[in-house]
Amino acid sequence: MQCFSKFMVLVMSVFTLFACSQHESSGEITVLRLGHTLDTQHSVHKAMEFLGERLEYYSDGKMTVIIYPGSQLGTEREMIELLQIGSLAMTKVSASPLEGFSPDMKIFSIPYIFKNNEHFWRVLNSELGSDLLNGVEDFRLKGLGYYDAGSRSFYSNDRPIKTPSDLKGMKIRVLNSPTAVATVRALGGAATPVSWGELYTALQQGVVDGAENNPPSYHLSRHYEIARYYSLDEHTSVPDVMLCSLPVWESLNSQQQEWLTKAMQDSVQFQRQLWTTSTAESLAQVEAEGVTVIRPNKQPFVDAVKPFHDSFTGTHIGELITQIKAM
């Protein structure tokens, strides 16, 4: 009951934020409130700032974005729920938690279905990628586009992860996704969902023995201060997804929707360029801080998850896996 009350306070406060419009003498300015969980130095946050700049450019100042970073407005799931009721305009979430709303999004949490980054973007830019993004509309959400979140790799406190057998008995923090949980279990670890904002403390206190994420997130979160081994097994490529509240989207006129769509397209291209640079810089910086970066042979990891892949045979997800591999 206490948790419900806390959430309702959050809902009402964000609703108040969204409901407050700004005006100037030339007419009303449409203000879109955008919440996310990342650090302000993250490439995705910088891309959101660029989104706001481009939106103001295309709209000639008639539309603007106000960003609330660092989980100010709640967890990813809480912000998705705020979008569904129209109390928040936009948020960025990892595709993994979206599977709780749109089941097809679990495809991104299945390990080793993309051969490389080029294959990954070929899929996202295909009709299949568009269908996955549009599928969230059934859940009062509007998918605006994908941001690059690279590949997720394991990091650990006490011992390096060089083969799947090294994961045995280790408590590994995962995203709040049943498929992410199943992936770690398939590799021999004990999957433990923990919110991003609580993970530093969980690592510090030994609640978990390690986690998995991309290099910029590992670096900017300062998790490397505790988890000193980073193994680049690159088991999954889970994009970030920019979402708009469907009720908010439908309240915009066609011209406003076009401005926002064009601004998002510009932001995606801008972020992809930033991502390549930030990934290389993050790896260099954690190595300079004394982190042991491991580049394991990936084949044993690929072999370990084959039964997991086979478990989807004859299902809709199995069909998606086949389509993706064929690309």
Helices and strands as residue ranges (DSSP letters): H 2-19, E 22-24, E 27-35, H 43-59, E 63-68, H 76-84, E 90-94, H 95-98, G 103-109, H 117-124, H 127-134, G 135-139, E 141-147, E 152-156, G 164-167, E 171-174, H 178-186, E 190-193, G 196-198, H 199-204, E 210-213, H 215-220, G 223-225, E 229-236, E 240-245, H 246-251, H 254-288, E 292-294, H 299-304, H 306-310, H 316-326
